[in-house]
Amino acid sequence: IKGTVTKIRDLGSTIEFMIDTMPNAYFSCDINISLVARFLSVGEYVTIVYNEYPTYNLVVDIKNE
């Protein structure tokens, strides 16, 4: 899925963020998955691959465009 980051929560070794194309879903991402995850900022356009679970969406790959 692709979208622009609208909100970020820093949880230490993980971040949670939202994108405009799925405004009611948080995506959880380990900051060590890539440099994009470590330095993600609001307004950045990203492509993410994730696994959907009942209570969260786990990012397995993230790239910026």
HELIX and SHEET records of a PDB file:
HELIX    1   1 ILE A   31  ILE A   33  5                                   3    
HELIX    2   2 LEU A   35  ARG A   38  1                                   4    
SHEET    1   A 6 LYS A   2  ASP A  10  0                                        
SHEET    2   A 6 THR A  14  ILE A  19 -1                                        
SHEET    3   A 6 MET A  22  ASP A  30 -1                                        
SHEET    4   A 6 ASN A  57  ASN A  64  1                                        
SHEET    5   A 6 TYR A  45  GLU A  52 -1                                        
SHEET    6   A 6 LYS A   2  ASP A  10 -1                                        
END                                                                             
